[in-house]
């Protein structure tokens, strides 16, 4: 319909002179569009710049790094950087720790926070206001303030240097940004119409079954948004794992290995700093550092590539303005 | 038995509903007691006392001593504190403005918006942790080099502001991924019928922005404001946060707790103030 209309318009205009065809309005619209693209490309460049530099630096060979003329296009991909980084991080071993914690914590956060968020969105019960204030407060209080008492609690339970302190709070709506997810789900469920649940309840469906079979499938998009954010944040979490797991090198996770890597390479480069001119070592280390950083975030990039479309759709449907 | 049955029957619908609600939030209640209220209490108590022995948590109440030390004696705390507060107060509004602009642009029906959305989400993938710190710290944040001649003509003070702004901008943009997402979600929630109606009435896009878009995203602005403040206050690159971690690893728990609470109290005050001010301007669709 719209297409046919556009065609008709075009045919109409083909008889007109250039001036008539491109009126002031058209020119104005074109300029606005151009401006939008200009701004977007500018911003996209700023967003991508550190990321691109990382990848390019990671691919550079010694000669490329010393050579000042090589900024954007390295002479070839130096695979040995990645090899050194891979071995230095003990990637093949620690990736499994990272994956395990991320997957379990994400499942916990996504499902439990949906459950809790639904309760806050749909029910009235005594103390609800105070409890929701508590959720907000748990978002506001930084982990660093609470970390010591928490550490002591875990230590008295003798579960330090296991994954327990990282995983268990996730199943109770706490842990890394747990309050944020509860808030997200509450907003989403608030925006849903009541009819589906009422119909289910009238047909004799219990409250738990209503939630699992009716509401959860409807919340698919929000579940995905929550899951993607949880995966990203758990994967990159550095503070808590470095504290709770510092005595058991077997359980280290990739982001906690990264500073070790940097420190080791930094030592090399600080020795080299005493040399009169820029030693090749310093810059080679830069390449390896970037290669290891890239390796650490690579799984996230792969995951995001697969869910990107659904994620954005989920964002669009999360109904946040219905506050 | 009969008594119990009778009691069950007297439970009204409202009571049963509230019981179901409590069941839904029960994981949170348990979690709050175990992982939040107790540590919160211990941490507050720590900040007001002196540790005698770490075994069994023997503490002596010293009142405001720890806080006094931080404010009056410590040479690093107050400067860091002020620096971080200024930092947050400068970064937060810029973050909000930029993320709203980006979200509006990306929300438009233009070619390649999928690409732009992906690009603007990349920094979120890198998290706020160590990886991002490394990437931003390794000199890669100086995207734009201004020619020196231009800076000279601008004059000292102004040039300093401009370069500072440009140095900041990557960091700010990189930390606004989540905010963009939230704004985008909010913009999508605005019914298109409003825009259609205003177009019929002959409103321009500029008027649409001020009269429709902005009022309707005010709740998200509030949410984003708080999120940004918290994010910036608890950022792992934050000097106070690393000081606190340092205190806990070296064993000066009381000071660490006091540092945390003094800082947090101020954060909370700022957020509360923001809530109070912005609540007056926040437009809730539900209220009509």
Interface residues (C-beta under 8 A of the other chain):
Chain A: X33 X36 X37 X39 X40 X43 X44 X45 X46 X47 X48 X49 X50 X51 X53 X54 X112 X115 X116 X118 X119 X120 X122 X123 X124 X125 X126 X128 X131 X134 X135 X138 X139 X140 X141 X142 X143 X144 X145 X146 X147 X148 X149 X150 X151 X152 X153 X169 X171 X172 X173 X174 X175 X178 X180 X182 X191 X207 X208 X211 X225 X229 X232 X233 X235 X236 X237 X238 X239 X255 X258 X259 X262 X286 X289 X290 X293 X296 X297 X300 X301 X304 X308 X309 X312 X315 X316 X317 X318 X319 X320 X321 X322 X323
Chain B: X14 X17 X18 X19 X20 X21 X22 X23 X24 X25 X27 X28 X29 X30 X31 X32 X34 X35 X36 X38 X39 X40 X41 X42 X43 X46 X57 X101 X102 X105 X106 X108 X110 X114 X115 X116 X117 X118 X119 X120 X121 X122 X123 X124 X125 X126 X127 X128 X129 X130 X131 X132 X134 X135 X136 X138 X140 X141 X143 X169 X170 X173 X174 X178 X181 X182 X184 X185 X186 X187 X188 X189 X190 X216 X217 X219 X220 X223 X226 X227 X230 X233 X234 X236 X241 X244 X245 X248 X253 X256 X257 X260 X261 X264 X267 X268 X271 X284 X285 X286
